[in-house]
Amino acid sequence: MVVRNDAFHPDDTVPLPAGLTSAGVAENFSTSAPVSLYGASKIASETLALEYGATFGFPVWINRCGVLAGAGQFGRADQGIFAYWLNAHLCRQPLHYIGFDGLGHQVRDCLHPRDLLPLIRKQFAEPAVTAKPRVINVAGGMPSSMSLRQLTDWCDVRFGPHPVASDPRPRAFDLPWVVLDSRRAMETWEWQPQSTVATILDEIARHAAANPDWLRISTP
């Protein structure tokens, strides 16, 4: 990884692992162990679903989504980081950049759930016997990606400055850059996301302002 504009990017001046390009992580990126217990549970679920489909002739489609984000999403640090960060920033709750030198350069991409629906409708209508791939990435990709530092800058402009603490201690299996490459979905299903990251963040921000107790309601 290299840092550009307060965000990690793959260093395309050196050889990258198979399935990783500056466009994102493709479906053929290695999922060999170790991938964390959480990651292993996802791979196991995919395998079971595909085996079930092959055994009983049941059509199975596996859509690997980026970080789903939108208004009304429960704000949690482990899932729904965009909603969590905006709500916590607005309510002046403690925030931390964890790992990776504690600078907030780690990157994720976001996808609005409504953009997933047109694809699912097409998959429901697809014949059971088809040559289309069963596993695809469905994500906002690079245009909808942001680092935590960039997200904080956005929040500072929208809500006013709020300090973020630094905790540089690394955590096992944390990843610096997870942006999914959805070109396979675009090529085989003529699908692409419609909601920009600016639209998604604005929607979350308006919901957060209208529901100042959202973190208390949605966070354990």
Sequence and secondary structure as in RCSB ss.txt:
>XXXX:A:sequence
MVVRNDAFHPDDTVPLPAGLTSAGVAENFSTSAPVSLYGASKIASETLALEYGATFGFPVWINRCGVLAGAGQFG
RADQGIFAYWLNAHLCRQPLHYIGFDGLGHQVRDCLHPRDLLPLIRKQFAEPAVTAKPRVINVAGGMPSSMSLRQ
LTDWCDVRFGPHPVASDPRPRAFDLPWVVLDSRRAMETWEWQPQSTVATILDEIARHAAANPDWLRISTP
>XXXX:A:secstr
 EEETTEEE  TTS   TTEETTEE TTS   S S HHHHHHHHHHHHHHHHHHHHT    EEEE EE  TT   
 SSS HHHHHHHHHHTT   EEESGGGS   EEEEE GGGTHHHHHHHHHS SS  S SEEEES  GGGEEEHHH
HHHHHHHHH     EEE    TT  SEE B  HHHHHHH     S HHHHHHHHHHHHHH TTHHHHH  
